[in-house]
């Protein structure tokens, strides 16, 4: 699988997850947004992680960022419907 195909597949997964979370929120199950909220913030316990983050820090930050993108998009979809 090349990088373009991987990106298309990840985008499809993101869209499906966003749709599911938005549908739950629209149906009054907004607690899913609150349960996911802590996952959108990466805290490594350091006051100053330094200029160059470690690979582990970068991966955890990307993880939190992706969840934040899904939650934000789901919240918008739920509000529009």
ZIVENBEL-V277806 format. One record per helix or strand. SS is the DSSP state (H for helix, E for strand). FROM is the first residue (numbers start at 1). LEN is the number of residues. If there is no record, write none. Layout:
ss:SS from:FROM len:LEN
ss:SS from:FROM len:LEN
This chain:
ss:H from:3 len:24
ss:H from:31 len:10
ss:H from:55 len:26
